[in-house]
Amino acid sequence: MILFFLIVNKLGQTRLAQYYSEQFSQEHRIALENEVTRSCLARKETDCSFFEFRELKIIYRRYASLFFIAAVDDDENEMGIYELIHCLVEAYDKHFKNVCELDIMYNLDKAYMILDEMILNGVIVETNRANVLQNISKFDSFVK
């Protein structure tokens, strides 16, 4: 199960945070985000993108100035989550036309919607980018 998903910039500022587990209190979340982010930022490009942090497995990928970070339990496949992150970034790229940090910041609702189309309650429900974006475009047509 995915416990939480973060998007942070290279300065360590959280741009998106989605928690799927009730085991983290609000105070614990802030401290945990800071520690996990510092750990990811401190790693070299040649280091593995998977590491254990306390009782969690952390999987991350860096795209330009953004780090996409997922924390999972022991039952989750690291390579599957690694590919999920790539699939999510491809969906963001397709929707935002070459996504950047500002796209996430100014369209946070859409960023959450795309993430929620792929992950529901910590479980991966959709990895087909076309299906995800089709649902988002349907929503956009109702709003306009």
PyMOL CGO cylinders between C-alpha atoms (Angstrom):
from pymol import cmd
from pymol.cgo import CYLINDER

trace = [
    CYLINDER, 0.00, 0.00, 0.00, 1.15, 3.51, -0.76, 0.3, 1, 1, 1, 1, 1, 1,
    CYLINDER, 1.15, 3.51, -0.76, 1.24, 5.45, 2.50, 0.3, 1, 1, 1, 1, 1, 1,
    CYLINDER, 1.24, 5.45, 2.50, 1.93, 8.90, 1.10, 0.3, 1, 1, 1, 1, 1, 1,
    CYLINDER, 1.93, 8.90, 1.10, 2.98, 10.68, -2.07, 0.3, 1, 1, 1, 1, 1, 1,
    CYLINDER, 2.98, 10.68, -2.07, 4.96, 13.93, -2.23, 0.3, 1, 1, 1, 1, 1, 1,
    CYLINDER, 4.96, 13.93, -2.23, 6.14, 16.31, -4.90, 0.3, 1, 1, 1, 1, 1, 1,
    CYLINDER, 6.14, 16.31, -4.90, 8.91, 18.60, -3.66, 0.3, 1, 1, 1, 1, 1, 1,
    CYLINDER, 8.91, 18.60, -3.66, 11.28, 20.97, -5.39, 0.3, 1, 1, 1, 1, 1, 1,
    CYLINDER, 11.28, 20.97, -5.39, 15.06, 20.84, -5.11, 0.3, 1, 1, 1, 1, 1, 1,
    CYLINDER, 15.06, 20.84, -5.11, 14.95, 23.42, -2.32, 0.3, 1, 1, 1, 1, 1, 1,
    CYLINDER, 14.95, 23.42, -2.32, 12.87, 21.02, -0.23, 0.3, 1, 1, 1, 1, 1, 1,
    CYLINDER, 12.87, 21.02, -0.23, 9.57, 22.89, -0.52, 0.3, 1, 1, 1, 1, 1, 1,
    CYLINDER, 9.57, 22.89, -0.52, 6.56, 20.61, -0.68, 0.3, 1, 1, 1, 1, 1, 1,
    CYLINDER, 6.56, 20.61, -0.68, 4.38, 21.31, -3.70, 0.3, 1, 1, 1, 1, 1, 1,
    CYLINDER, 4.38, 21.31, -3.70, 1.92, 18.43, -3.32, 0.3, 1, 1, 1, 1, 1, 1,
    CYLINDER, 1.92, 18.43, -3.32, 1.33, 16.03, -0.44, 0.3, 1, 1, 1, 1, 1, 1,
    CYLINDER, 1.33, 16.03, -0.44, -1.24, 13.25, -0.43, 0.3, 1, 1, 1, 1, 1, 1,
    CYLINDER, -1.24, 13.25, -0.43, -1.55, 10.86, 2.54, 0.3, 1, 1, 1, 1, 1, 1,
    CYLINDER, -1.55, 10.86, 2.54, -3.34, 7.54, 2.28, 0.3, 1, 1, 1, 1, 1, 1,
    CYLINDER, -3.34, 7.54, 2.28, -2.77, 6.30, 5.81, 0.3, 1, 1, 1, 1, 1, 1,
    CYLINDER, -2.77, 6.30, 5.81, -4.31, 7.56, 9.04, 0.3, 1, 1, 1, 1, 1, 1,
    CYLINDER, -4.31, 7.56, 9.04, -1.25, 6.49, 11.03, 0.3, 1, 1, 1, 1, 1, 1,
    CYLINDER, -1.25, 6.49, 11.03, 0.40, 9.89, 10.63, 0.3, 1, 1, 1, 1, 1, 1,
    CYLINDER, 0.40, 9.89, 10.63, -0.80, 12.80, 12.77, 0.3, 1, 1, 1, 1, 1, 1,
    CYLINDER, -0.80, 12.80, 12.77, -0.52, 16.34, 11.38, 0.3, 1, 1, 1, 1, 1, 1,
    CYLINDER, -0.52, 16.34, 11.38, 2.58, 17.10, 13.49, 0.3, 1, 1, 1, 1, 1, 1,
    CYLINDER, 2.58, 17.10, 13.49, 4.15, 13.79, 12.50, 0.3, 1, 1, 1, 1, 1, 1,
    CYLINDER, 4.15, 13.79, 12.50, 3.45, 14.47, 8.81, 0.3, 1, 1, 1, 1, 1, 1,
    CYLINDER, 3.45, 14.47, 8.81, 5.36, 17.75, 8.81, 0.3, 1, 1, 1, 1, 1, 1,
    CYLINDER, 5.36, 17.75, 8.81, 8.39, 16.25, 10.52, 0.3, 1, 1, 1, 1, 1, 1,
    CYLINDER, 8.39, 16.25, 10.52, 8.25, 13.14, 8.32, 0.3, 1, 1, 1, 1, 1, 1,
    CYLINDER, 8.25, 13.14, 8.32, 8.02, 15.20, 5.11, 0.3, 1, 1, 1, 1, 1, 1,
    CYLINDER, 8.02, 15.20, 5.11, 11.04, 17.26, 6.16, 0.3, 1, 1, 1, 1, 1, 1,
    CYLINDER, 11.04, 17.26, 6.16, 13.15, 14.23, 7.03, 0.3, 1, 1, 1, 1, 1, 1,
    CYLINDER, 13.15, 14.23, 7.03, 12.22, 12.23, 3.93, 0.3, 1, 1, 1, 1, 1, 1,
    CYLINDER, 12.22, 12.23, 3.93, 12.77, 15.25, 1.69, 0.3, 1, 1, 1, 1, 1, 1,
    CYLINDER, 12.77, 15.25, 1.69, 16.19, 15.94, 3.21, 0.3, 1, 1, 1, 1, 1, 1,
    CYLINDER, 16.19, 15.94, 3.21, 17.13, 12.29, 2.73, 0.3, 1, 1, 1, 1, 1, 1,
    CYLINDER, 17.13, 12.29, 2.73, 16.13, 12.36, -0.95, 0.3, 1, 1, 1, 1, 1, 1,
    CYLINDER, 16.13, 12.36, -0.95, 17.84, 15.68, -1.65, 0.3, 1, 1, 1, 1, 1, 1,
    CYLINDER, 17.84, 15.68, -1.65, 21.06, 14.50, -0.02, 0.3, 1, 1, 1, 1, 1, 1,
    CYLINDER, 21.06, 14.50, -0.02, 21.35, 11.42, -2.22, 0.3, 1, 1, 1, 1, 1, 1,
    CYLINDER, 21.35, 11.42, -2.22, 23.62, 11.45, -5.26, 0.3, 1, 1, 1, 1, 1, 1,
    CYLINDER, 23.62, 11.45, -5.26, 22.38, 10.83, -8.79, 0.3, 1, 1, 1, 1, 1, 1,
    CYLINDER, 22.38, 10.83, -8.79, 24.29, 7.55, -8.82, 0.3, 1, 1, 1, 1, 1, 1,
    CYLINDER, 24.29, 7.55, -8.82, 22.52, 6.28, -5.67, 0.3, 1, 1, 1, 1, 1, 1,
    CYLINDER, 22.52, 6.28, -5.67, 19.61, 3.89, -5.89, 0.3, 1, 1, 1, 1, 1, 1,
    CYLINDER, 19.61, 3.89, -5.89, 16.17, 5.49, -5.99, 0.3, 1, 1, 1, 1, 1, 1,
    CYLINDER, 16.17, 5.49, -5.99, 14.90, 3.12, -3.30, 0.3, 1, 1, 1, 1, 1, 1,
    CYLINDER, 14.90, 3.12, -3.30, 15.86, 3.26, 0.36, 0.3, 1, 1, 1, 1, 1, 1,
    CYLINDER, 15.86, 3.26, 0.36, 14.48, 2.34, 3.74, 0.3, 1, 1, 1, 1, 1, 1,
    CYLINDER, 14.48, 2.34, 3.74, 13.54, 5.11, 6.12, 0.3, 1, 1, 1, 1, 1, 1,
    CYLINDER, 13.54, 5.11, 6.12, 12.45, 3.91, 9.55, 0.3, 1, 1, 1, 1, 1, 1,
    CYLINDER, 12.45, 3.91, 9.55, 9.70, 1.36, 8.83, 0.3, 1, 1, 1, 1, 1, 1,
    CYLINDER, 9.70, 1.36, 8.83, 8.95, 2.76, 5.36, 0.3, 1, 1, 1, 1, 1, 1,
    CYLINDER, 8.95, 2.76, 5.36, 10.31, 2.09, 1.90, 0.3, 1, 1, 1, 1, 1, 1,
    CYLINDER, 10.31, 2.09, 1.90, 10.91, 5.33, 0.01, 0.3, 1, 1, 1, 1, 1, 1,
    CYLINDER, 10.91, 5.33, 0.01, 10.88, 5.39, -3.79, 0.3, 1, 1, 1, 1, 1, 1,
    CYLINDER, 10.88, 5.39, -3.79, 11.68, 8.61, -5.59, 0.3, 1, 1, 1, 1, 1, 1,
    CYLINDER, 11.68, 8.61, -5.59, 12.47, 10.01, -9.02, 0.3, 1, 1, 1, 1, 1, 1,
    CYLINDER, 12.47, 10.01, -9.02, 13.84, 13.37, -9.98, 0.3, 1, 1, 1, 1, 1, 1,
    CYLINDER, 13.84, 13.37, -9.98, 12.53, 15.22, -13.02, 0.3, 1, 1, 1, 1, 1, 1,
    CYLINDER, 12.53, 15.22, -13.02, 14.24, 18.58, -13.61, 0.3, 1, 1, 1, 1, 1, 1,
    CYLINDER, 14.24, 18.58, -13.61, 13.71, 20.54, -10.38, 0.3, 1, 1, 1, 1, 1, 1,
    CYLINDER, 13.71, 20.54, -10.38, 11.00, 18.29, -8.92, 0.3, 1, 1, 1, 1, 1, 1,
    CYLINDER, 11.00, 18.29, -8.92, 11.30, 15.16, -6.80, 0.3, 1, 1, 1, 1, 1, 1,
    CYLINDER, 11.30, 15.16, -6.80, 8.39, 12.72, -6.87, 0.3, 1, 1, 1, 1, 1, 1,
    CYLINDER, 8.39, 12.72, -6.87, 8.47, 10.70, -3.66, 0.3, 1, 1, 1, 1, 1, 1,
    CYLINDER, 8.47, 10.70, -3.66, 6.35, 7.75, -2.58, 0.3, 1, 1, 1, 1, 1, 1,
    CYLINDER, 6.35, 7.75, -2.58, 6.43, 5.96, 0.76, 0.3, 1, 1, 1, 1, 1, 1,
    CYLINDER, 6.43, 5.96, 0.76, 5.14, 2.39, 0.78, 0.3, 1, 1, 1, 1, 1, 1,
    CYLINDER, 5.14, 2.39, 0.78, 4.85, -0.55, 3.12, 0.3, 1, 1, 1, 1, 1, 1,
    CYLINDER, 4.85, -0.55, 3.12, 6.75, -3.84, 2.80, 0.3, 1, 1, 1, 1, 1, 1,
    CYLINDER, 6.75, -3.84, 2.80, 4.14, -5.45, 0.56, 0.3, 1, 1, 1, 1, 1, 1,
    CYLINDER, 4.14, -5.45, 0.56, 4.59, -3.04, -2.34, 0.3, 1, 1, 1, 1, 1, 1,
    CYLINDER, 4.59, -3.04, -2.34, 6.85, -3.66, -5.34, 0.3, 1, 1, 1, 1, 1, 1,
    CYLINDER, 6.85, -3.66, -5.34, 9.50, -0.93, -5.62, 0.3, 1, 1, 1, 1, 1, 1,
    CYLINDER, 9.50, -0.93, -5.62, 9.83, -1.16, -9.40, 0.3, 1, 1, 1, 1, 1, 1,
    CYLINDER, 9.83, -1.16, -9.40, 6.06, -0.94, -9.79, 0.3, 1, 1, 1, 1, 1, 1,
    CYLINDER, 6.06, -0.94, -9.79, 5.97, 2.30, -7.80, 0.3, 1, 1, 1, 1, 1, 1,
    CYLINDER, 5.97, 2.30, -7.80, 9.01, 3.59, -9.69, 0.3, 1, 1, 1, 1, 1, 1,
    CYLINDER, 9.01, 3.59, -9.69, 7.12, 3.07, -12.95, 0.3, 1, 1, 1, 1, 1, 1,
    CYLINDER, 7.12, 3.07, -12.95, 3.95, 4.56, -11.47, 0.3, 1, 1, 1, 1, 1, 1,
    CYLINDER, 3.95, 4.56, -11.47, 5.88, 7.76, -10.77, 0.3, 1, 1, 1, 1, 1, 1,
    CYLINDER, 5.88, 7.76, -10.77, 7.03, 7.83, -14.38, 0.3, 1, 1, 1, 1, 1, 1,
    CYLINDER, 7.03, 7.83, -14.38, 3.48, 7.23, -15.60, 0.3, 1, 1, 1, 1, 1, 1,
    CYLINDER, 3.48, 7.23, -15.60, 2.23, 10.07, -13.38, 0.3, 1, 1, 1, 1, 1, 1,
    CYLINDER, 2.23, 10.07, -13.38, 4.85, 12.45, -14.76, 0.3, 1, 1, 1, 1, 1, 1,
    CYLINDER, 4.85, 12.45, -14.76, 3.91, 11.47, -18.31, 0.3, 1, 1, 1, 1, 1, 1,
    CYLINDER, 3.91, 11.47, -18.31, 0.26, 12.23, -17.50, 0.3, 1, 1, 1, 1, 1, 1,
    CYLINDER, 0.26, 12.23, -17.50, 1.25, 15.61, -16.04, 0.3, 1, 1, 1, 1, 1, 1,
    CYLINDER, 1.25, 15.61, -16.04, 3.40, 16.30, -19.12, 0.3, 1, 1, 1, 1, 1, 1,
    CYLINDER, 3.40, 16.30, -19.12, 0.56, 15.47, -21.48, 0.3, 1, 1, 1, 1, 1, 1,
    CYLINDER, 0.56, 15.47, -21.48, -2.05, 17.48, -19.57, 0.3, 1, 1, 1, 1, 1, 1,
    CYLINDER, -2.05, 17.48, -19.57, 0.09, 20.55, -18.77, 0.3, 1, 1, 1, 1, 1, 1,
    CYLINDER, 0.09, 20.55, -18.77, 2.11, 20.47, -22.03, 0.3, 1, 1, 1, 1, 1, 1,
    CYLINDER, 2.11, 20.47, -22.03, 5.60, 19.87, -20.60, 0.3, 1, 1, 1, 1, 1, 1,
    CYLINDER, 5.60, 19.87, -20.60, 4.94, 20.14, -16.86, 0.3, 1, 1, 1, 1, 1, 1,
    CYLINDER, 4.94, 20.14, -16.86, 7.03, 22.36, -14.60, 0.3, 1, 1, 1, 1, 1, 1,
    CYLINDER, 7.03, 22.36, -14.60, 6.87, 23.37, -10.96, 0.3, 1, 1, 1, 1, 1, 1,
    CYLINDER, 6.87, 23.37, -10.96, 4.67, 26.38, -11.73, 0.3, 1, 1, 1, 1, 1, 1,
    CYLINDER, 4.67, 26.38, -11.73, 2.09, 24.15, -13.42, 0.3, 1, 1, 1, 1, 1, 1,
    CYLINDER, 2.09, 24.15, -13.42, 1.80, 22.12, -10.22, 0.3, 1, 1, 1, 1, 1, 1,
    CYLINDER, 1.80, 22.12, -10.22, 1.62, 25.24, -8.04, 0.3, 1, 1, 1, 1, 1, 1,
    CYLINDER, 1.62, 25.24, -8.04, -0.99, 27.13, -10.09, 0.3, 1, 1, 1, 1, 1, 1,
    CYLINDER, -0.99, 27.13, -10.09, -3.08, 24.07, -11.00, 0.3, 1, 1, 1, 1, 1, 1,
    CYLINDER, -3.08, 24.07, -11.00, -2.89, 22.19, -7.74, 0.3, 1, 1, 1, 1, 1, 1,
    CYLINDER, -2.89, 22.19, -7.74, -6.47, 20.98, -8.04, 0.3, 1, 1, 1, 1, 1, 1,
    CYLINDER, -6.47, 20.98, -8.04, -5.72, 19.36, -11.42, 0.3, 1, 1, 1, 1, 1, 1,
    CYLINDER, -5.72, 19.36, -11.42, -2.49, 17.87, -10.08, 0.3, 1, 1, 1, 1, 1, 1,
    CYLINDER, -2.49, 17.87, -10.08, -4.44, 16.25, -7.25, 0.3, 1, 1, 1, 1, 1, 1,
    CYLINDER, -4.44, 16.25, -7.25, -7.17, 15.08, -9.64, 0.3, 1, 1, 1, 1, 1, 1,
    CYLINDER, -7.17, 15.08, -9.64, -4.66, 13.34, -11.90, 0.3, 1, 1, 1, 1, 1, 1,
    CYLINDER, -4.66, 13.34, -11.90, -2.98, 11.73, -8.89, 0.3, 1, 1, 1, 1, 1, 1,
    CYLINDER, -2.98, 11.73, -8.89, -6.37, 10.64, -7.52, 0.3, 1, 1, 1, 1, 1, 1,
    CYLINDER, -6.37, 10.64, -7.52, -7.30, 9.08, -10.85, 0.3, 1, 1, 1, 1, 1, 1,
    CYLINDER, -7.30, 9.08, -10.85, -4.22, 6.86, -10.55, 0.3, 1, 1, 1, 1, 1, 1,
    CYLINDER, -4.22, 6.86, -10.55, -4.11, 6.14, -6.81, 0.3, 1, 1, 1, 1, 1, 1,
    CYLINDER, -4.11, 6.14, -6.81, -7.17, 5.59, -4.63, 0.3, 1, 1, 1, 1, 1, 1,
    CYLINDER, -7.17, 5.59, -4.63, -6.79, 4.99, -0.88, 0.3, 1, 1, 1, 1, 1, 1,
    CYLINDER, -6.79, 4.99, -0.88, -3.16, 3.98, -1.36, 0.3, 1, 1, 1, 1, 1, 1,
    CYLINDER, -3.16, 3.98, -1.36, -3.90, 1.45, -4.09, 0.3, 1, 1, 1, 1, 1, 1,
    CYLINDER, -3.90, 1.45, -4.09, -2.97, 1.87, -7.75, 0.3, 1, 1, 1, 1, 1, 1,
    CYLINDER, -2.97, 1.87, -7.75, -6.21, 1.83, -9.73, 0.3, 1, 1, 1, 1, 1, 1,
    CYLINDER, -6.21, 1.83, -9.73, -5.18, 3.15, -13.15, 0.3, 1, 1, 1, 1, 1, 1,
    CYLINDER, -5.18, 3.15, -13.15, -1.90, 3.36, -15.02, 0.3, 1, 1, 1, 1, 1, 1,
    CYLINDER, -1.90, 3.36, -15.02, -3.19, 4.00, -18.52, 0.3, 1, 1, 1, 1, 1, 1,
    CYLINDER, -3.19, 4.00, -18.52, -2.40, 7.65, -19.22, 0.3, 1, 1, 1, 1, 1, 1,
    CYLINDER, -2.40, 7.65, -19.22, -5.13, 7.92, -21.87, 0.3, 1, 1, 1, 1, 1, 1,
    CYLINDER, -5.13, 7.92, -21.87, -7.83, 6.75, -19.46, 0.3, 1, 1, 1, 1, 1, 1,
    CYLINDER, -7.83, 6.75, -19.46, -6.66, 9.13, -16.76, 0.3, 1, 1, 1, 1, 1, 1,
    CYLINDER, -6.66, 9.13, -16.76, -6.55, 12.12, -19.07, 0.3, 1, 1, 1, 1, 1, 1,
    CYLINDER, -6.55, 12.12, -19.07, -9.88, 11.23, -20.65, 0.3, 1, 1, 1, 1, 1, 1,
    CYLINDER, -9.88, 11.23, -20.65, -11.57, 11.53, -17.25, 0.3, 1, 1, 1, 1, 1, 1,
    CYLINDER, -11.57, 11.53, -17.25, -9.82, 14.85, -16.59, 0.3, 1, 1, 1, 1, 1, 1,
    CYLINDER, -9.82, 14.85, -16.59, -10.88, 16.23, -19.98, 0.3, 1, 1, 1, 1, 1, 1,
    CYLINDER, -10.88, 16.23, -19.98, -14.47, 15.19, -19.29, 0.3, 1, 1, 1, 1, 1, 1,
    CYLINDER, -14.47, 15.19, -19.29, -14.33, 17.16, -16.06, 0.3, 1, 1, 1, 1, 1, 1,
    CYLINDER, -14.33, 17.16, -16.06, -12.84, 20.15, -17.89, 0.3, 1, 1, 1, 1, 1, 1,
    CYLINDER, -12.84, 20.15, -17.89, -15.69, 20.08, -20.42, 0.3, 1, 1, 1, 1, 1, 1,
    CYLINDER, -15.69, 20.08, -20.42, -18.26, 20.30, -17.61, 0.3, 1, 1, 1, 1, 1, 1,
    CYLINDER, -18.26, 20.30, -17.61, -16.48, 23.20, -15.93, 0.3, 1, 1, 1, 1, 1, 1,
    CYLINDER, -16.48, 23.20, -15.93, -16.22, 25.32, -19.09, 0.3, 1, 1, 1, 1, 1, 1,
]
cmd.load_cgo(trace, "trace")
